[in-house]
Amino acid sequence: MAKDAREIVTLECSVCKERNHHTEKRLKGQDVIKRIELKKYCPKCNKQTLHKETK
Ligand SMILES: [Zn+2]
């Protein structure tokens, strides 16, 4: 696997705590984000909720 300034992070629903999304985080460049928070669809909540990065 090529060395790359990206990392796969798991996103956890802030409502039900289900870990149901993954995203790529850039570790270099202009859009480096320390803690990702995204509005994503949660199948458990059956709606869009705020998802936060988890380790
Ligand atoms: Zn949820």
mmCIF file of the protein (N, C-alpha, C, O) and its ligand, coordinates in Angstrom:
data_MODEL
# 
_entry.id   MODEL 
# 
loop_
_entity.id 
_entity.type 
_entity.pdbx_number_of_molecules 
1 polymer     1 
2 non-polymer 1 
# 
_entity_poly.entity_id                      1 
_entity_poly.type                           'polypeptide(L)' 
_entity_poly.nstd_linkage                   no 
_entity_poly.nstd_monomer                   no 
_entity_poly.pdbx_seq_one_letter_code       MAKDAREIVTLECSVCKERNHHTEKRLKGQDVIKRIELKKYCPKCNKQTLHKETK 
_entity_poly.pdbx_seq_one_letter_code_can   MAKDAREIVTLECSVCKERNHHTEKRLKGQDVIKRIELKKYCPKCNKQTLHKETK 
_entity_poly.pdbx_strand_id                 A 
# 
loop_
_entity_poly_seq.entity_id 
_entity_poly_seq.num 
_entity_poly_seq.mon_id 
_entity_poly_seq.hetero 
1 1  MET n 
1 2  ALA n 
1 3  LYS n 
1 4  ASP n 
1 5  ALA n 
1 6  ARG n 
1 7  GLU n 
1 8  ILE n 
1 9  VAL n 
1 10 THR n 
1 11 LEU n 
1 12 GLU n 
1 13 CYS n 
1 14 SER n 
1 15 VAL n 
1 16 CYS n 
1 17 LYS n 
1 18 GLU n 
1 19 ARG n 
1 20 ASN n 
1 21 HIS n 
1 22 HIS n 
1 23 THR n 
1 24 GLU n 
1 25 LYS n 
1 26 ARG n 
1 27 LEU n 
1 28 LYS n 
1 29 GLY n 
1 30 GLN n 
1 31 ASP n 
1 32 VAL n 
1 33 ILE n 
1 34 LYS n 
1 35 ARG n 
1 36 ILE n 
1 37 GLU n 
1 38 LEU n 
1 39 LYS n 
1 40 LYS n 
1 41 TYR n 
1 42 CYS n 
1 43 PRO n 
1 44 LYS n 
1 45 CYS n 
1 46 ASN n 
1 47 LYS n 
1 48 GLN n 
1 49 THR n 
1 50 LEU n 
1 51 HIS n 
1 52 LYS n 
1 53 GLU n 
1 54 THR n 
1 55 LYS n 
# 
loop_
_struct_asym.id 
_struct_asym.entity_id 
A 1 
B 2 
# 
loop_
_chem_comp.id 
_chem_comp.type 
_chem_comp.mon_nstd_flag 
ALA 'L-peptide linking' y 
ARG 'L-peptide linking' y 
ASN 'L-peptide linking' y 
ASP 'L-peptide linking' y 
CYS 'L-peptide linking' y 
GLN 'L-peptide linking' y 
GLU 'L-peptide linking' y 
GLY 'peptide linking'   y 
HIS 'L-peptide linking' y 
ILE 'L-peptide linking' y 
LEU 'L-peptide linking' y 
LYS 'L-peptide linking' y 
MET 'L-peptide linking' y 
PRO 'L-peptide linking' y 
SER 'L-peptide linking' y 
THR 'L-peptide linking' y 
TYR 'L-peptide linking' y 
VAL 'L-peptide linking' y 
ZN  non-polymer         . 
# 
_pdbx_entity_nonpoly.entity_id   2 
_pdbx_entity_nonpoly.name        ? 
_pdbx_entity_nonpoly.comp_id     ZN 
# 
_pdbx_nonpoly_scheme.asym_id         B 
_pdbx_nonpoly_scheme.entity_id       2 
_pdbx_nonpoly_scheme.mon_id          ZN 
_pdbx_nonpoly_scheme.ndb_seq_num     1 
_pdbx_nonpoly_scheme.pdb_seq_num     101 
_pdbx_nonpoly_scheme.auth_seq_num    101 
_pdbx_nonpoly_scheme.pdb_mon_id      ZN 
_pdbx_nonpoly_scheme.auth_mon_id     ZN 
_pdbx_nonpoly_scheme.pdb_strand_id   A 
_pdbx_nonpoly_scheme.pdb_ins_code    . 
# 
loop_
_atom_site.group_PDB 
_atom_site.id 
_atom_site.type_symbol 
_atom_site.label_atom_id 
_atom_site.label_alt_id 
_atom_site.label_comp_id 
_atom_site.label_asym_id 
_atom_site.label_entity_id 
_atom_site.label_seq_id 
_atom_site.pdbx_PDB_ins_code 
_atom_site.Cartn_x 
_atom_site.Cartn_y 
_atom_site.Cartn_z 
_atom_site.occupancy 
_atom_site.B_iso_or_equiv 
_atom_site.pdbx_formal_charge 
_atom_site.auth_seq_id 
_atom_site.auth_comp_id 
_atom_site.auth_asym_id 
_atom_site.auth_atom_id 
_atom_site.pdbx_PDB_model_num 
ATOM   1   N  N  . MET A 1 1  ? 0.842   -1.197 0.000  1.00 0.00 ? 1   MET A N  1 
ATOM   2   C  CA . MET A 1 1  ? 0.000   0.000  0.000  1.00 0.00 ? 1   MET A CA 1 
ATOM   3   C  C  . MET A 1 1  ? 0.877   1.247  0.000  1.00 0.00 ? 1   MET A C  1 
ATOM   4   O  O  . MET A 1 1  ? 1.824   1.350  0.780  1.00 0.00 ? 1   MET A O  1 
ATOM   5   N  N  . ALA A 1 2  ? 0.570   2.151  -0.842 1.00 0.00 ? 2   ALA A N  1 
ATOM   6   C  CA . ALA A 1 2  ? 1.371   3.363  -0.987 1.00 0.00 ? 2   ALA A CA 1 
ATOM   7   C  C  . ALA A 1 2  ? 1.238   4.248  0.244  1.00 0.00 ? 2   ALA A C  1 
ATOM   8   O  O  . ALA A 1 2  ? 0.176   4.356  0.856  1.00 0.00 ? 2   ALA A O  1 
ATOM   9   N  N  . LYS A 1 3  ? 2.319   4.855  0.570  1.00 0.00 ? 3   LYS A N  1 
ATOM   10  C  CA . LYS A 1 3  ? 2.299   5.803  1.679  1.00 0.00 ? 3   LYS A CA 1 
ATOM   11  C  C  . LYS A 1 3  ? 1.660   7.095  1.203  1.00 0.00 ? 3   LYS A C  1 
ATOM   12  O  O  . LYS A 1 3  ? 1.968   7.607  0.126  1.00 0.00 ? 3   LYS A O  1 
ATOM   13  N  N  . ASP A 1 4  ? 0.794   7.590  2.004  1.00 0.00 ? 4   ASP A N  1 
ATOM   14  C  CA . ASP A 1 4  ? -0.160  8.559  1.517  1.00 0.00 ? 4   ASP A CA 1 
ATOM   15  C  C  . ASP A 1 4  ? -0.579  9.404  2.716  1.00 0.00 ? 4   ASP A C  1 
ATOM   16  O  O  . ASP A 1 4  ? -0.677  8.894  3.832  1.00 0.00 ? 4   ASP A O  1 
ATOM   17  N  N  . ALA A 1 5  ? -0.816  10.649 2.495  1.00 0.00 ? 5   ALA A N  1 
ATOM   18  C  CA . ALA A 1 5  ? -1.134  11.543 3.599  1.00 0.00 ? 5   ALA A CA 1 
ATOM   19  C  C  . ALA A 1 5  ? -2.619  11.538 3.918  1.00 0.00 ? 5   ALA A C  1 
ATOM   20  O  O  . ALA A 1 5  ? -3.224  12.579 4.175  1.00 0.00 ? 5   ALA A O  1 
ATOM   21  N  N  . ARG A 1 6  ? -3.187  10.350 3.895  1.00 0.00 ? 6   ARG A N  1 
ATOM   22  C  CA . ARG A 1 6  ? -4.603  10.232 4.226  1.00 0.00 ? 6   ARG A CA 1 
ATOM   23  C  C  . ARG A 1 6  ? -4.789  9.107  5.214  1.00 0.00 ? 6   ARG A C  1 
ATOM   24  O  O  . ARG A 1 6  ? -3.949  8.215  5.336  1.00 0.00 ? 6   ARG A O  1 
ATOM   25  N  N  . GLU A 1 7  ? -5.875  9.160  5.901  1.00 0.00 ? 7   GLU A N  1 
ATOM   26  C  CA . GLU A 1 7  ? -6.162  8.185  6.935  1.00 0.00 ? 7   GLU A CA 1 
ATOM   27  C  C  . GLU A 1 7  ? -7.657  7.902  6.866  1.00 0.00 ? 7   GLU A C  1 
ATOM   28  O  O  . GLU A 1 7  ? -8.456  8.809  6.635  1.00 0.00 ? 7   GLU A O  1 
ATOM   29  N  N  . ILE A 1 8  ? -8.028  6.654  7.064  1.00 0.00 ? 8   ILE A N  1 
ATOM   30  C  CA . ILE A 1 8  ? -9.444  6.314  7.126  1.00 0.00 ? 8   ILE A CA 1 
ATOM   31  C  C  . ILE A 1 8  ? -9.901  6.508  8.565  1.00 0.00 ? 8   ILE A C  1 
ATOM   32  O  O  . ILE A 1 8  ? -9.306  5.969  9.498  1.00 0.00 ? 8   ILE A O  1 
ATOM   33  N  N  . VAL A 1 9  ? -10.942 7.268  8.726  1.00 0.00 ? 9   VAL A N  1 
ATOM   34  C  CA . VAL A 1 9  ? -11.477 7.466  10.070 1.00 0.00 ? 9   VAL A CA 1 
ATOM   35  C  C  . VAL A 1 9  ? -12.909 6.938  10.134 1.00 0.00 ? 9   VAL A C  1 
ATOM   36  O  O  . VAL A 1 9  ? -13.633 6.940  9.138  1.00 0.00 ? 9   VAL A O  1 
ATOM   37  N  N  . THR A 1 10 ? -13.291 6.498  11.298 1.00 0.00 ? 10  THR A N  1 
ATOM   38  C  CA . THR A 1 10 ? -14.641 6.010  11.540 1.00 0.00 ? 10  THR A CA 1 
ATOM   39  C  C  . THR A 1 10 ? -15.468 7.161  12.087 1.00 0.00 ? 10  THR A C  1 
ATOM   40  O  O  . THR A 1 10 ? -15.017 7.931  12.935 1.00 0.00 ? 10  THR A O  1 
ATOM   41  N  N  . LEU A 1 11 ? -16.683 7.258  11.583 1.00 0.00 ? 11  LEU A N  1 
ATOM   42  C  CA . LEU A 1 11 ? -17.590 8.298  12.057 1.00 0.00 ? 11  LEU A CA 1 
ATOM   43  C  C  . LEU A 1 11 ? -18.700 7.669  12.888 1.00 0.00 ? 11  LEU A C  1 
ATOM   44  O  O  . LEU A 1 11 ? -19.318 6.681  12.490 1.00 0.00 ? 11  LEU A O  1 
ATOM   45  N  N  . GLU A 1 12 ? -18.933 8.256  14.029 1.00 0.00 ? 12  GLU A N  1 
ATOM   46  C  CA . GLU A 1 12 ? -19.923 7.750  14.971 1.00 0.00 ? 12  GLU A CA 1 
ATOM   47  C  C  . GLU A 1 12 ? -21.098 8.715  15.035 1.00 0.00 ? 12  GLU A C  1 
ATOM   48  O  O  . GLU A 1 12 ? -20.916 9.928  15.144 1.00 0.00 ? 12  GLU A O  1 
ATOM   49  N  N  . CYS A 1 13 ? -22.286 8.171  14.967 1.00 0.00 ? 13  CYS A N  1 
ATOM   50  C  CA . CYS A 1 13 ? -23.499 8.979  15.099 1.00 0.00 ? 13  CYS A CA 1 
ATOM   51  C  C  . CYS A 1 13 ? -23.534 9.603  16.488 1.00 0.00 ? 13  CYS A C  1 
ATOM   52  O  O  . CYS A 1 13 ? -23.376 8.906  17.490 1.00 0.00 ? 13  CYS A O  1 
ATOM   53  N  N  . SER A 1 14 ? -23.738 10.899 16.547 1.00 0.00 ? 14  SER A N  1 
ATOM   54  C  CA . SER A 1 14 ? -23.747 11.574 17.846 1.00 0.00 ? 14  SER A CA 1 
ATOM   55  C  C  . SER A 1 14 ? -25.046 11.337 18.611 1.00 0.00 ? 14  SER A C  1 
ATOM   56  O  O  . SER A 1 14 ? -25.146 11.673 19.791 1.00 0.00 ? 14  SER A O  1 
ATOM   57  N  N  . VAL A 1 15 ? -26.033 10.762 17.942 1.00 0.00 ? 15  VAL A N  1 
ATOM   58  C  CA . VAL A 1 15 ? -27.322 10.498 18.593 1.00 0.00 ? 15  VAL A CA 1 
ATOM   59  C  C  . VAL A 1 15 ? -27.345 9.087  19.194 1.00 0.00 ? 15  VAL A C  1 
ATOM   60  O  O  . VAL A 1 15 ? -27.576 8.930  20.393 1.00 0.00 ? 15  VAL A O  1 
ATOM   61  N  N  . CYS A 1 16 ? -27.108 8.066  18.373 1.00 0.00 ? 16  CYS A N  1 
ATOM   62  C  CA . CYS A 1 16 ? -27.214 6.680  18.853 1.00 0.00 ? 16  CYS A CA 1 
ATOM   63  C  C  . CYS A 1 16 ? -25.857 6.011  19.070 1.00 0.00 ? 16  CYS A C  1 
ATOM   64  O  O  . CYS A 1 16 ? -25.799 4.876  19.542 1.00 0.00 ? 16  CYS A O  1 
ATOM   65  N  N  . LYS A 1 17 ? -24.774 6.695  18.735 1.00 0.00 ? 17  LYS A N  1 
ATOM   66  C  CA . LYS A 1 17 ? -23.404 6.205  18.917 1.00 0.00 ? 17  LYS A CA 1 
ATOM   67  C  C  . LYS A 1 17 ? -23.051 5.023  18.007 1.00 0.00 ? 17  LYS A C  1 
ATOM   68  O  O  . LYS A 1 17 ? -22.047 4.341  18.217 1.00 0.00 ? 17  LYS A O  1 
ATOM   69  N  N  . GLU A 1 18 ? -23.878 4.800  17.014 1.00 0.00 ? 18  GLU A N  1 
ATOM   70  C  CA . GLU A 1 18 ? -23.579 3.754  16.044 1.00 0.00 ? 18  GLU A CA 1 
ATOM   71  C  C  . GLU A 1 18 ? -22.433 4.211  15.141 1.00 0.00 ? 18  GLU A C  1 
ATOM   72  O  O  . GLU A 1 18 ? -22.413 5.349  14.672 1.00 0.00 ? 18  GLU A O  1 
ATOM   73  N  N  . ARG A 1 19 ? -21.496 3.320  14.910 1.00 0.00 ? 19  ARG A N  1 
ATOM   74  C  CA . ARG A 1 19 ? -20.383 3.652  14.003 1.00 0.00 ? 19  ARG A CA 1 
ATOM   75  C  C  . ARG A 1 19 ? -20.731 3.127  12.625 1.00 0.00 ? 19  ARG A C  1 
ATOM   76  O  O  . ARG A 1 19 ? -20.519 1.953  12.322 1.00 0.00 ? 19  ARG A O  1 
ATOM   77  N  N  . ASN A 1 20 ? -21.258 3.990  11.808 1.00 0.00 ? 20  ASN A N  1 
ATOM   78  C  CA . ASN A 1 20 ? -21.816 3.512  10.546 1.00 0.00 ? 20  ASN A CA 1 
ATOM   79  C  C  . ASN A 1 20 ? -21.264 4.217  9.312  1.00 0.00 ? 20  ASN A C  1 
ATOM   80  O  O  . ASN A 1 20 ? -21.787 4.029  8.214  1.00 0.00 ? 20  ASN A O  1 
ATOM   81  N  N  . HIS A 1 21 ? -20.251 5.000  9.466  1.00 0.00 ? 21  HIS A N  1 
ATOM   82  C  CA . HIS A 1 21 ? -19.655 5.639  8.289  1.00 0.00 ? 21  HIS A CA 1 
ATOM   83  C  C  . HIS A 1 21 ? -18.143 5.684  8.428  1.00 0.00 ? 21  HIS A C  1 
ATOM   84  O  O  . HIS A 1 21 ? -17.581 5.728  9.523  1.00 0.00 ? 21  HIS A O  1 
ATOM   85  N  N  . HIS A 1 22 ? -17.515 5.670  7.256  1.00 0.00 ? 22  HIS A N  1 
ATOM   86  C  CA . HIS A 1 22 ? -16.066 5.870  7.209  1.00 0.00 ? 22  HIS A CA 1 
ATOM   87  C  C  . HIS A 1 22 ? -15.783 6.994  6.234  1.00 0.00 ? 22  HIS A C  1 
ATOM   88  O  O  . HIS A 1 22 ? -16.515 7.200  5.265  1.00 0.00 ? 22  HIS A O  1 
ATOM   89  N  N  . THR A 1 23 ? -14.742 7.694  6.497  1.00 0.00 ? 23  THR A N  1 
ATOM   90  C  CA . THR A 1 23 ? -14.343 8.738  5.578  1.00 0.00 ? 23  THR A CA 1 
ATOM   91  C  C  . THR A 1 23 ? -12.829 8.821  5.551  1.00 0.00 ? 23  THR A C  1 
ATOM   92  O  O  . THR A 1 23 ? -12.146 8.305  6.435  1.00 0.00 ? 23  THR A O  1 
ATOM   93  N  N  . GLU A 1 24 ? -12.325 9.471  4.535  1.00 0.00 ? 24  GLU A N  1 
ATOM   94  C  CA . GLU A 1 24 ? -10.884 9.682  4.444  1.00 0.00 ? 24  GLU A CA 1 
ATOM   95  C  C  . GLU A 1 24 ? -10.553 11.063 4.961  1.00 0.00 ? 24  GLU A C  1 
ATOM   96  O  O  . GLU A 1 24 ? -11.209 12.049 4.625  1.00 0.00 ? 24  GLU A O  1 
ATOM   97  N  N  . LYS A 1 25 ? -9.548  11.114 5.766  1.00 0.00 ? 25  LYS A N  1 
ATOM   98  C  CA . LYS A 1 25 ? -9.106  12.391 6.305  1.00 0.00 ? 25  LYS A CA 1 
ATOM   99  C  C  . LYS A 1 25 ? -7.741  12.713 5.721  1.00 0.00 ? 25  LYS A C  1 
ATOM   100 O  O  . LYS A 1 25 ? -6.844  11.870 5.715  1.00 0.00 ? 25  LYS A O  1 
ATOM   101 N  N  . ARG A 1 26 ? -7.591  13.913 5.240  1.00 0.00 ? 26  ARG A N  1 
ATOM   102 C  CA . ARG A 1 26 ? -6.288  14.355 4.736  1.00 0.00 ? 26  ARG A CA 1 
ATOM   103 C  C  . ARG A 1 26 ? -5.431  14.801 5.904  1.00 0.00 ? 26  ARG A C  1 
ATOM   104 O  O  . ARG A 1 26 ? -5.869  15.525 6.797  1.00 0.00 ? 26  ARG A O  1 
ATOM   105 N  N  . LEU A 1 27 ? -4.199  14.341 5.860  1.00 0.00 ? 27  LEU A N  1 
ATOM   106 C  CA . LEU A 1 27 ? -3.276  14.694 6.937  1.00 0.00 ? 27  LEU A CA 1 
ATOM   107 C  C  . LEU A 1 27 ? -2.371  15.853 6.556  1.00 0.00 ? 27  LEU A C  1 
ATOM   108 O  O  . LEU A 1 27 ? -1.671  16.408 7.402  1.00 0.00 ? 27  LEU A O  1 
ATOM   109 N  N  . LYS A 1 28 ? -2.388  16.214 5.288  1.00 0.00 ? 28  LYS A N  1 
ATOM   110 C  CA . LYS A 1 28 ? -1.551  17.317 4.807  1.00 0.00 ? 28  LYS A CA 1 
ATOM   111 C  C  . LYS A 1 28 ? -2.377  18.218 3.913  1.00 0.00 ? 28  LYS A C  1 
ATOM   112 O  O  . LYS A 1 28 ? -3.432  17.823 3.416  1.00 0.00 ? 28  LYS A O  1 
ATOM   113 N  N  . GLY A 1 29 ? -1.893  19.421 3.715  1.00 0.00 ? 29  GLY A N  1 
ATOM   114 C  CA . GLY A 1 29 ? -2.547  20.307 2.775  1.00 0.00 ? 29  GLY A CA 1 
ATOM   115 C  C  . GLY A 1 29 ? -3.456  21.305 3.449  1.00 0.00 ? 29  GLY A C  1 
ATOM   116 O  O  . GLY A 1 29 ? -3.425  21.482 4.667  1.00 0.00 ? 29  GLY A O  1 
ATOM   117 N  N  . GLN A 1 30 ? -4.256  21.945 2.647  1.00 0.00 ? 30  GLN A N  1 
ATOM   118 C  CA . GLN A 1 30 ? -5.066  23.069 3.121  1.00 0.00 ? 30  GLN A CA 1 
ATOM   119 C  C  . GLN A 1 30 ? -6.270  22.633 3.946  1.00 0.00 ? 30  GLN A C  1 
ATOM   120 O  O  . GLN A 1 30 ? -6.680  23.339 4.868  1.00 0.00 ? 30  GLN A O  1 
ATOM   121 N  N  . ASP A 1 31 ? -6.844  21.464 3.618  1.00 0.00 ? 31  ASP A N  1 
ATOM   122 C  CA . ASP A 1 31 ? -8.077  21.123 4.329  1.00 0.00 ? 31  ASP A CA 1 
ATOM   123 C  C  . ASP A 1 31 ? -7.871  20.139 5.464  1.00 0.00 ? 31  ASP A C  1 
ATOM   124 O  O  . ASP A 1 31 ? -8.699  19.252 5.673  1.00 0.00 ? 31  ASP A O  1 
ATOM   125 N  N  . VAL A 1 32 ? -6.810  20.278 6.179  1.00 0.00 ? 32  VAL A N  1 
ATOM   126 C  CA . VAL A 1 32 ? -6.610  19.422 7.344  1.00 0.00 ? 32  VAL A CA 1 
ATOM   127 C  C  . VAL A 1 32 ? -7.618  19.817 8.425  1.00 0.00 ? 32  VAL A C  1 
ATOM   128 O  O  . VAL A 1 32 ? -7.745  20.982 8.801  1.00 0.00 ? 32  VAL A O  1 
ATOM   129 N  N  . ILE A 1 33 ? -8.314  18.810 8.899  1.00 0.00 ? 33  ILE A N  1 
ATOM   130 C  CA . ILE A 1 33 ? -9.326  19.029 9.936  1.00 0.00 ? 33  ILE A CA 1 
ATOM   131 C  C  . ILE A 1 33 ? -8.903  18.185 11.132 1.00 0.00 ? 33  ILE A C  1 
ATOM   132 O  O  . ILE A 1 33 ? -8.570  17.010 10.984 1.00 0.00 ? 33  ILE A O  1 
ATOM   133 N  N  . LYS A 1 34 ? -8.917  18.764 12.271 1.00 0.00 ? 34  LYS A N  1 
ATOM   134 C  CA . LYS A 1 34 ? -8.489  17.999 13.447 1.00 0.00 ? 34  LYS A CA 1 
ATOM   135 C  C  . LYS A 1 34 ? -9.536  16.994 13.874 1.00 0.00 ? 34  LYS A C  1 
ATOM   136 O  O  . LYS A 1 34 ? -9.226  15.842 14.179 1.00 0.00 ? 34  LYS A O  1 
ATOM   137 N  N  . ARG A 1 35 ? -10.749 17.431 13.893 1.00 0.00 ? 35  ARG A N  1 
ATOM   138 C  CA . ARG A 1 35 ? -11.829 16.557 14.357 1.00 0.00 ? 35  ARG A CA 1 
ATOM   139 C  C  . ARG A 1 35 ? -12.971 16.704 13.356 1.00 0.00 ? 35  ARG A C  1 
ATOM   140 O  O  . ARG A 1 35 ? -13.588 17.763 13.242 1.00 0.00 ? 35  ARG A O  1 
ATOM   141 N  N  . ILE A 1 36 ? -13.234 15.627 12.642 1.00 0.00 ? 36  ILE A N  1 
ATOM   142 C  CA . ILE A 1 36 ? -14.249 15.690 11.604 1.00 0.00 ? 36  ILE A CA 1 
ATOM   143 C  C  . ILE A 1 36 ? -15.644 15.582 12.214 1.00 0.00 ? 36  ILE A C  1 
ATOM   144 O  O  . ILE A 1 36 ? -15.903 14.742 13.076 1.00 0.00 ? 36  ILE A O  1 
ATOM   145 N  N  . GLU A 1 37 ? -16.516 16.441 11.752 1.00 0.00 ? 37  GLU A N  1 
ATOM   146 C  CA . GLU A 1 37 ? -17.936 16.357 12.105 1.00 0.00 ? 37  GLU A CA 1 
ATOM   147 C  C  . GLU A 1 37 ? -18.729 16.544 10.829 1.00 0.00 ? 37  GLU A C  1 
ATOM   148 O  O  . GLU A 1 37 ? -18.599 17.562 10.150 1.00 0.00 ? 37  GLU A O  1 
ATOM   149 N  N  . LEU A 1 38 ? -19.545 15.568 10.505 1.00 0.00 ? 38  LEU A N  1 
ATOM   150 C  CA . LEU A 1 38 ? -20.281 15.604 9.248  1.00 0.00 ? 38  LEU A CA 1 
ATOM   151 C  C  . LEU A 1 38 ? -21.726 15.208 9.472  1.00 0.00 ? 38  LEU A C  1 
ATOM   152 O  O  . LEU A 1 38 ? -22.036 14.369 10.318 1.00 0.00 ? 38  LEU A O  1 
ATOM   153 N  N  . LYS A 1 39 ? -22.596 15.821 8.704  1.00 0.00 ? 39  LYS A N  1 
ATOM   154 C  CA . LYS A 1 39 ? -23.998 15.394 8.673  1.00 0.00 ? 39  LYS A CA 1 
ATOM   155 C  C  . LYS A 1 39 ? -24.096 14.197 7.736  1.00 0.00 ? 39  LYS A C  1 
ATOM   156 O  O  . LYS A 1 39 ? -23.813 14.292 6.541  1.00 0.00 ? 39  LYS A O  1 
ATOM   157 N  N  . LYS A 1 40 ? -24.505 13.069 8.309  1.00 0.00 ? 40  LYS A N  1 
ATOM   158 C  CA . LYS A 1 40 ? -24.620 11.845 7.528  1.00 0.00 ? 40  LYS A CA 1 
ATOM   159 C  C  . LYS A 1 40 ? -25.930 11.161 7.868  1.00 0.00 ? 40  LYS A C  1 
ATOM   160 O  O  . LYS A 1 40 ? -26.516 11.349 8.934  1.00 0.00 ? 40  LYS A O  1 
ATOM   161 N  N  . TYR A 1 41 ? -26.358 10.358 6.907  1.00 0.00 ? 41  TYR A N  1 
ATOM   162 C  CA . TYR A 1 41 ? -27.571 9.581  7.146  1.00 0.00 ? 41  TYR A CA 1 
ATOM   163 C  C  . TYR A 1 41 ? -27.248 8.418  8.071  1.00 0.00 ? 41  TYR A C  1 
ATOM   164 O  O  . TYR A 1 41 ? -26.311 7.660  7.824  1.00 0.00 ? 41  TYR A O  1 
ATOM   165 N  N  . CYS A 1 42 ? -28.020 8.283  9.125  1.00 0.00 ? 42  CYS A N  1 
ATOM   166 C  CA . CYS A 1 42 ? -27.865 7.166  10.046 1.00 0.00 ? 42  CYS A CA 1 
ATOM   167 C  C  . CYS A 1 42 ? -29.035 6.209  9.861  1.00 0.00 ? 42  CYS A C  1 
ATOM   168 O  O  . CYS A 1 42 ? -30.182 6.608  10.064 1.00 0.00 ? 42  CYS A O  1 
ATOM   169 N  N  . PRO A 1 43 ? -28.779 4.947  9.479  1.00 0.00 ? 43  PRO A N  1 
ATOM   170 C  CA . PRO A 1 43 ? -29.879 3.985  9.282  1.00 0.00 ? 43  PRO A CA 1 
ATOM   171 C  C  . PRO A 1 43 ? -30.598 3.637  10.581 1.00 0.00 ? 43  PRO A C  1 
ATOM   172 O  O  . PRO A 1 43 ? -31.774 3.276  10.563 1.00 0.00 ? 43  PRO A O  1 
ATOM   173 N  N  . LYS A 1 44 ? -29.916 3.741  11.675 1.00 0.00 ? 44  LYS A N  1 
ATOM   174 C  CA . LYS A 1 44 ? -30.530 3.425  12.965 1.00 0.00 ? 44  LYS A CA 1 
ATOM   175 C  C  . LYS A 1 44 ? -31.484 4.540  13.399 1.00 0.00 ? 44  LYS A C  1 
ATOM   176 O  O  . LYS A 1 44 ? -32.599 4.269  13.844 1.00 0.00 ? 44  LYS A O  1 
ATOM   177 N  N  . CYS A 1 45 ? -31.049 5.775  13.270 1.00 0.00 ? 45  CYS A N  1 
ATOM   178 C  CA . CYS A 1 45 ? -31.910 6.917  13.586 1.00 0.00 ? 45  CYS A CA 1 
ATOM   179 C  C  . CYS A 1 45 ? -32.889 7.205  12.456 1.00 0.00 ? 45  CYS A C  1 
ATOM   180 O  O  . CYS A 1 45 ? -33.890 7.895  12.647 1.00 0.00 ? 45  CYS A O  1 
ATOM   181 N  N  . ASN A 1 46 ? -32.589 6.670  11.279 1.00 0.00 ? 46  ASN A N  1 
ATOM   182 C  CA . ASN A 1 46 ? -33.424 6.856  10.090 1.00 0.00 ? 46  ASN A CA 1 
ATOM   183 C  C  . ASN A 1 46 ? -33.534 8.334  9.676  1.00 0.00 ? 46  ASN A C  1 
ATOM   184 O  O  . ASN A 1 46 ? -34.576 8.784  9.199  1.00 0.00 ? 46  ASN A O  1 
ATOM   185 N  N  . LYS A 1 47 ? -32.466 9.050  9.866  1.00 0.00 ? 47  LYS A N  1 
ATOM   186 C  CA . LYS A 1 47 ? -32.419 10.453 9.439  1.00 0.00 ? 47  LYS A CA 1 
ATOM   187 C  C  . LYS A 1 47 ? -30.972 10.924 9.414  1.00 0.00 ? 47  LYS A C  1 
ATOM   188 O  O  . LYS A 1 47 ? -30.057 10.199 9.805  1.00 0.00 ? 47  LYS A O  1 
ATOM   189 N  N  . GLN A 1 48 ? -30.789 12.141 8.950  1.00 0.00 ? 48  GLN A N  1 
ATOM   190 C  CA . GLN A 1 48 ? -29.448 12.722 8.959  1.00 0.00 ? 48  GLN A CA 1 
ATOM   191 C  C  . GLN A 1 48 ? -29.109 13.205 10.348 1.00 0.00 ? 48  GLN A C  1 
ATOM   192 O  O  . GLN A 1 48 ? -29.876 13.936 10.973 1.00 0.00 ? 48  GLN A O  1 
ATOM   193 N  N  . THR A 1 49 ? -27.965 12.793 10.820 1.00 0.00 ? 49  THR A N  1 
ATOM   194 C  CA . THR A 1 49 ? -27.515 13.229 12.138 1.00 0.00 ? 49  THR A CA 1 
ATOM   195 C  C  . THR A 1 49 ? -26.070 13.682 12.039 1.00 0.00 ? 49  THR A C  1 
ATOM   196 O  O  . THR A 1 49 ? -25.409 13.456 11.026 1.00 0.00 ? 49  THR A O  1 
ATOM   197 N  N  . LEU A 1 50 ? -25.595 14.304 13.063 1.00 0.00 ? 50  LEU A N  1 
ATOM   198 C  CA . LEU A 1 50 ? -24.202 14.707 13.113 1.00 0.00 ? 50  LEU A CA 1 
ATOM   199 C  C  . LEU A 1 50 ? -23.349 13.504 13.495 1.00 0.00 ? 50  LEU A C  1 
ATOM   200 O  O  . LEU A 1 50 ? -23.594 12.833 14.497 1.00 0.00 ? 50  LEU A O  1 
ATOM   201 N  N  . HIS A 1 51 ? -22.353 13.256 12.675 1.00 0.00 ? 51  HIS A N  1 
ATOM   202 C  CA . HIS A 1 51 ? -21.415 12.158 12.935 1.00 0.00 ? 51  HIS A CA 1 
ATOM   203 C  C  . HIS A 1 51 ? -20.056 12.738 13.276 1.00 0.00 ? 51  HIS A C  1 
ATOM   204 O  O  . HIS A 1 51 ? -19.592 13.687 12.644 1.00 0.00 ? 51  HIS A O  1 
ATOM   205 N  N  . LYS A 1 52 ? -19.439 12.168 14.261 1.00 0.00 ? 52  LYS A N  1 
ATOM   206 C  CA . LYS A 1 52 ? -18.135 12.659 14.704 1.00 0.00 ? 52  LYS A CA 1 
ATOM   207 C  C  . LYS A 1 52 ? -17.087 11.588 14.561 1.00 0.00 ? 52  LYS A C  1 
ATOM   208 O  O  . LYS A 1 52 ? -17.358 10.390 14.641 1.00 0.00 ? 52  LYS A O  1 
ATOM   209 N  N  . GLU A 1 53 ? -15.893 12.059 14.349 1.00 0.00 ? 53  GLU A N  1 
ATOM   210 C  CA . GLU A 1 53 ? -14.761 11.157 14.223 1.00 0.00 ? 53  GLU A CA 1 
ATOM   211 C  C  . GLU A 1 53 ? -14.524 10.397 15.525 1.00 0.00 ? 53  GLU A C  1 
ATOM   212 O  O  . GLU A 1 53 ? -14.634 10.953 16.618 1.00 0.00 ? 53  GLU A O  1 
ATOM   213 N  N  . THR A 1 54 ? -14.203 9.141  15.384 1.00 0.00 ? 54  THR A N  1 
ATOM   214 C  CA . THR A 1 54 ? -13.860 8.341  16.556 1.00 0.00 ? 54  THR A CA 1 
ATOM   215 C  C  . THR A 1 54 ? -12.606 7.545  16.252 1.00 0.00 ? 54  THR A C  1 
ATOM   216 O  O  . THR A 1 54 ? -12.248 7.379  15.086 1.00 0.00 ? 54  THR A O  1 
ATOM   217 N  N  . LYS A 1 55 ? -11.950 7.062  17.253 1.00 0.00 ? 55  LYS A N  1 
ATOM   218 C  CA . LYS A 1 55 ? -10.706 6.307  17.036 1.00 0.00 ? 55  LYS A CA 1 
ATOM   219 C  C  . LYS A 1 55 ? -10.969 4.826  17.187 1.00 0.00 ? 55  LYS A C  1 
ATOM   220 O  O  . LYS A 1 55 ? -10.051 4.018  17.043 1.00 0.00 ? 55  LYS A O  1 
HETATM 221 ZN ZN . ZN  B 2 .  ? -27.829 7.274  14.774 1.00 0.00 2 101 ZN  A ZN 1 
# 
